[in-house]
Amino acid sequence: MSEKGIYKVTPDVLVNFVIGGVSMFVMCWIYFDFVGNAKPKDNKPATIVIWWLA
């Protein structure tokens, strides 16, 4: 984009930008979904309560 300028960008660049943004969103969603559903490593009551509230 630095060579072409913002006014000369073709639609394929926009499509690549959208596909890249959606794929990053999906990868982050999958990662944080698995991390959020992980079991806590210790069995202290405070950890269980915080995990449950999160």
C-alpha positions as CSV (number, residue, x, y, z in Angstrom):
1,M,0.0,0.0,0.0
2,S,2.9,2.4,0.6
3,E,3.9,2.0,-3.1
4,K,0.4,2.2,-4.6
5,G,-1.1,4.7,-2.2
6,I,-4.5,4.4,-0.5
7,Y,-6.5,5.7,-3.5
8,K,-5.1,3.2,-6.0
9,V,-5.8,0.0,-4.0
10,T,-7.6,-2.7,-6.0
11,P,-10.6,-4.7,-4.7
12,D,-8.4,-7.8,-4.4
13,V,-6.3,-6.1,-1.7
14,L,-9.5,-5.3,0.2
15,V,-10.6,-9.0,-0.1
16,N,-7.2,-10.1,1.2
17,F,-7.5,-7.7,4.1
18,V,-11.0,-8.9,5.0
19,I,-10.1,-12.6,4.7
20,G,-7.0,-12.0,6.9
21,G,-9.0,-10.1,9.5
22,V,-11.7,-12.8,9.7
23,S,-9.1,-15.6,9.9
24,M,-7.2,-13.8,12.7
25,F,-10.5,-13.3,14.5
26,V,-11.4,-17.0,14.2
27,M,-7.9,-18.2,15.3
28,C,-8.1,-15.9,18.4
29,W,-11.7,-17.1,19.1
30,I,-10.6,-20.7,19.0
31,Y,-7.5,-20.1,21.1
32,F,-9.3,-18.2,23.9
33,D,-12.2,-20.6,23.8
34,F,-9.9,-23.5,24.5
35,V,-7.9,-21.5,27.2
36,G,-11.2,-20.3,28.8
37,N,-12.5,-23.8,29.0
38,A,-9.3,-25.3,30.5
39,K,-9.4,-26.7,34.0
40,P,-7.5,-24.8,36.7
41,K,-4.1,-26.3,37.7
42,D,-4.7,-26.2,41.4
43,N,-7.8,-27.0,43.5
44,K,-7.8,-24.0,45.8
45,P,-11.3,-22.7,46.4
46,A,-10.4,-19.1,45.3
47,T,-9.1,-20.4,42.0
48,I,-12.2,-22.5,41.4
49,V,-14.5,-19.5,42.2
50,I,-12.5,-17.1,39.9
51,W,-12.5,-19.8,37.1
52,W,-16.2,-20.3,37.5
53,L,-17.0,-16.5,37.5
54,A,-14.8,-16.0,34.4
